[in-house]
């Protein structure tokens, strides 16, 4: 079975984040590839590091929205979300 396609289904792990200042604990050798907002969520972009950069100090994600990328750090300013590792 090809394991590459399993990343989109969370088989490499995930973490639930809630509350101001909560940061993701990313396993060694992994990055965050998706963030799904479980309620209106705001990321602290100064401590949320995608490979290309957001360009804003905060990033709002509407409830039910998933953003994709390669994040090496994520910190919440509010709300709750699931982050998925690959």
N, C-alpha and C positions, 0 to 999 in steps of 0.2 A: 504494500500500500504506500502511496506517495504521501509523505507527511507534510509537504509544503502547503497543500490545500487545507490542512487542518487548523492553521493559525487563525483563519477567519472565524472559526467556531469556538475559539477559546481553549483548545486542547493544550496550549503552551502555558496556560494559567491566566488568572485575572485577579483583580483586587477591587474591593468596594471602598470608595473614598467618600467621606462626608465630613462637613465642618470646615470652618475657616482655618487655614494654615496646615491642613492635612496634606501630607506628601505621600506619593507612591513609593513602595519598597520594591525596586526592580531587581529581579534575580540576576546573579552574575551571568554575563554573556547574552542577556536579553535586552530588548528595548520595548517601549510601549508602541503598538501599531494602531490602536483604535481607542477612542474615548467615547463612551455613550452616556449622555446626560439622562439621569433618572428623574431629575427635576431641573428647573432652570438652574444652570450651573455657570459660575464664573471662575476662570482660571487666572492665577497670577502669572502673567506672561513673563515677568522678570525671572521667575523660578520654574517656568515650564519651557523646556528647551527642545523645540523641533530642529531638525537639521537645517531648515531654511529660515527660521525665525518668523515671529508673528508681526513684529513692527509696531505693536500696541502694548501698553502696560497691563491691560486686562483683556480677556477674551470671553465673551458671553456665548454660551451654547444653549439653545432652546431645548426644552424637555423633549425627549425622544429622538434627538439628533445624535448621529455618530459622526465624529471627525476621524480621519485617517492620516497617518504620517509615521515618522520615526522619531519618537520622543525619548530623550535620555533623562528627563526629570519632569514631574508634574506636581504642581501645588494648587490647592483650591483657595479661592477667595470666598466661596459660598456655594451652597447646593450640594448635590451628591451625584456620583457617577461611577461607572465601572470602567476600569482600564484593562486592556488585553495585551498580553505579552507575546513576543515572537523572538 
